[in-house]
Amino acid sequence: MALIILLVVIVAVVIWYVATYNGLINLKTHADESWSQIDVQLQRRNDLIPNLLATVKGYSKYEKKTLEEVTQLRQQIVNLPAGDHQKLMEVSDKLSGALNSLYAVAENYPDLKASAEYSKLMEELSNTENKIAYSRQLYNSVVANFNAKIQNFPANLVAKKHHFTALDYLQVPQEAKAAPQVSFDDLD
């Protein structure tokens, strides 16, 4: 009888262990997939930016600084290593600020604002920015679930044995929290 109880306990422990391990793998995979969604939206935005810049250049001659900043930040994002999530988000936040400046400067050009191409691009970028924000929230939520799971007892025993480590949240740098400064002084 004791042997049967021992076998039942061993089987229960093995089932729990496998279920816990698989749960950790699922959470880690979900975190990776959530990051992938951010990456997809950042690429989508990067693909739209050249079209927006070309459209704006065609309608106005205004401060080159804003156009150059958007172009440089876009290029930085393209050249960043794939695994540096925090740096990618920092540059992405700067790019969002530069795009906000671009939108504000474009407000001074009624012909540009009336352009169907410009309106379409602005809508696409706005939708993409919203998707980036949502994807970031989803990623941080998934990271919170994963980090909690690997810290909770008894799952932390399995996590430690298989070297699961806490994932970093995406942080917004302080400079990205400041409102963009737009100047119309340099407009031709």
C-alpha positions as a printed NumPy array, in Angstrom:
array([[  0.   ,   0.   ,   0.   ],
       [  2.819,   2.397,   0.891],
       [  4.438,   1.668,  -2.465],
       [  1.264,   2.671,  -4.307],
       [  1.027,   5.913,  -2.338],
       [  4.692,   6.624,  -3.039],
       [  4.171,   5.983,  -6.76 ],
       [  1.097,   8.25 ,  -6.818],
       [  3.071,  11.013,  -5.072],
       [  5.998,  10.602,  -7.489],
       [  3.668,  10.673, -10.515],
       [  1.895,  13.763,  -9.128],
       [  5.226,  15.536,  -8.569],
       [  6.422,  14.638, -12.081],
       [  3.146,  15.871, -13.611],
       [  3.362,  19.106, -11.61 ],
       [  7.01 ,  19.574, -12.609],
       [  6.297,  19.051, -16.308],
       [  3.244,  21.329, -16.173],
       [  5.212,  24.049, -14.385],
       [  8.123,  23.808, -16.809],
       [  5.785,  23.921, -19.811],
       [  3.963,  26.896, -18.286],
       [  7.257,  28.774, -17.954],
       [  8.173,  27.938, -21.543],
       [  4.747,  29.171, -22.712],
       [  5.133,  32.461, -20.823],
       [  8.658,  32.988, -22.188],
       [  7.443,  32.231, -25.716],
       [  4.561,  34.66 , -25.255],
       [  7.022,  37.353, -24.133],
       [  9.158,  36.717, -27.222],
       [  6.086,  36.888, -29.447],
       [  4.988,  40.125, -27.766],
       [  8.389,  41.646, -28.484],
       [  8.102,  40.452, -32.068],
       [  4.853,  42.42 , -32.412],
       [  6.653,  45.58 , -31.29 ],
       [  9.392,  44.889, -33.814],
       [  6.828,  44.429, -36.607],
       [  5.157,  47.755, -35.81 ],
       [  8.506,  49.567, -35.595],
       [  9.423,  48.199, -39.016],
       [  6.035,  49.277, -40.37 ],
       [  6.64 ,  52.797, -39.089],
       [ 10.162,  52.82 , -40.537],
       [  8.742,  51.816, -43.913],
       [  6.176,  54.636, -43.84 ],
       [  8.589,  57.418, -42.847],
       [ 10.372,  57.832, -46.22 ],
       [  7.009,  58.269, -47.952],
       [  5.905,  60.846, -45.394],
       [  9.17 ,  62.765, -45.694],
       [  8.955,  62.773, -49.494],
       [  5.368,  64.041, -49.339],
       [  6.22 ,  66.808, -46.883],
       [  9.299,  67.872, -48.872],
       [  7.161,  68.117, -51.984],
       [  4.763,  70.564, -50.347],
       [  6.998,  72.792, -48.315],
       [ 10.431,  74.079, -47.688],
       [ 10.751,  74.114, -43.942],
       [ 13.328,  73.43 , -41.33 ],
       [ 15.68 ,  70.786, -42.553],
       [ 16.615,  69.983, -38.973],
       [ 13.337,  68.146, -38.338],
       [ 13.547,  66.151, -41.573],
       [ 17.171,  65.266, -40.906],
       [ 16.422,  64.249, -37.324],
       [ 13.614,  61.933, -38.425],
       [ 15.848,  60.425, -41.114],
       [ 18.789,  59.934, -38.725],
       [ 16.663,  58.354, -36.   ],
       [ 15.023,  56.019, -38.506],
       [ 18.488,  54.94 , -39.678],
       [ 19.63 ,  54.386, -36.092],
       [ 16.698,  52.039, -35.534],
       [ 17.544,  50.106, -38.693],
       [ 21.19 ,  49.717, -37.592],
       [ 20.588,  48.677, -33.96 ],
       [ 21.349,  45.077, -32.958],
       [ 18.205,  42.937, -32.756],
       [ 18.619,  41.984, -29.086],
       [ 18.996,  45.469, -27.612],
       [ 15.325,  46.026, -26.773],
       [ 15.84 ,  48.927, -24.372],
       [ 18.059,  50.91 , -26.766],
       [ 15.599,  50.263, -29.589],
       [ 12.776,  51.649, -27.464],
       [ 14.855,  54.705, -26.505],
       [ 15.567,  55.566, -30.141],
       [ 11.961,  54.759, -31.044],
       [ 10.728,  57.202, -28.405],
       [ 13.012,  59.897, -29.818],
       [ 11.679,  59.14 , -33.288],
       [  8.108,  59.49 , -32.017],
       [  9.018,  62.904, -30.632],
       [ 10.606,  63.949, -33.918],
       [  7.518,  62.777, -35.802],
       [  5.364,  64.858, -33.459],
       [  7.486,  67.869, -34.398],
       [  7.007,  67.005, -38.053],
       [  3.239,  66.841, -37.58 ],
       [  3.223,  70.188, -35.781],
       [  5.297,  71.924, -38.449],
       [  3.066,  70.482, -41.176],
       [  0.084,  72.209, -39.538],
       [  1.349,  75.483, -41.079],
       [  0.808,  74.199, -44.614],
       [ -2.89 ,  73.98 , -45.549],
       [ -2.099,  72.486, -48.975],
       [ -0.096,  69.741, -47.292],
       [ -2.825,  69.015, -44.756],
       [ -5.382,  68.823, -47.591],
       [ -3.272,  66.349, -49.564],
       [ -4.873,  62.912, -49.771],
       [ -1.442,  61.242, -49.765],
       [ -0.356,  63.162, -46.651],
       [ -3.652,  62.396, -44.886],
       [ -3.34 ,  58.712, -45.713],
       [  0.262,  58.572, -44.47 ],
       [ -0.628,  60.457, -41.287],
       [ -3.479,  58.055, -40.588],
       [ -1.198,  55.056, -41.195],
       [  1.475,  56.489, -38.892],
       [ -1.066,  57.353, -36.229],
       [ -2.476,  53.816, -36.341],
       [  1.033,  52.394, -36.217],
       [  1.986,  54.561, -33.221],
       [ -1.133,  53.298, -31.432],
       [ -0.199,  49.706, -32.262],
       [  3.333,  50.301, -30.952],
       [  1.932,  51.684, -27.699],
       [ -0.455,  48.742, -27.336],
       [  2.308,  46.242, -28.15 ],
       [  4.566,  47.801, -25.525],
       [  1.812,  47.531, -22.921],
       [  1.185,  43.915, -23.881],
       [  4.901,  43.095, -23.687],
       [  5.234,  44.635, -20.217],
       [  2.12 ,  42.76 , -19.07 ],
       [  3.493,  39.446, -20.337],
       [  6.857,  40.198, -18.715],
       [  5.068,  40.889, -15.411],
       [  3.298,  37.518, -15.602],
       [  6.519,  35.696, -16.465],
       [  8.543,  37.446, -13.756],
       [  5.86 ,  36.722, -11.145],
       [  5.718,  33.059, -12.153],
       [  9.476,  32.526, -11.847],
       [  9.46 ,  34.14 ,  -8.399],
       [  6.451,  32.318,  -6.938],
       [  6.995,  29.21 ,  -4.882],
       [  7.155,  26.36 ,  -5.892],
       [  7.504,  27.33 ,  -9.576],
       [ 10.669,  29.239,  -8.662],
       [ 12.363,  25.896,  -7.959],
       [ 11.765,  24.761, -11.539],
       [ 12.698,  28.198, -12.902],
       [ 15.975,  28.222, -10.985],
       [ 16.89 ,  24.691, -12.063],
       [ 16.346,  25.567, -15.744],
       [ 17.967,  29.022, -15.528],
       [ 14.862,  31.092, -16.25 ],
       [ 15.727,  34.694, -15.404],
       [ 13.573,  37.77 , -15.043],
       [ 12.913,  39.75 , -18.209],
       [ 13.352,  43.516, -18.332],
       [ 10.379,  45.809, -18.692],
       [ 10.429,  48.381, -21.449],
       [ 11.161,  51.716, -19.816],
       [ 10.474,  55.162, -21.193],
       [ 13.548,  57.387, -20.814],
       [ 13.033,  60.702, -19.032],
       [ 13.821,  62.768, -22.142],
       [ 11.037,  60.986, -24.051],
       [  8.527,  62.063, -21.414],
       [  9.125,  65.749, -22.134],
       [  6.816,  67.502, -24.58 ],
       [  8.508,  68.098, -27.95 ],
       [  9.657,  71.649, -28.582],
       [  8.51 ,  72.978, -31.945],
       [  9.887,  76.18 , -33.403],
       [  8.574,  77.899, -36.5  ],
       [ 11.364,  80.477, -36.461],
       [ 13.452,  78.675, -39.095],
       [ 10.656,  78.309, -41.646],
       [ 11.399,  79.806, -45.056]])
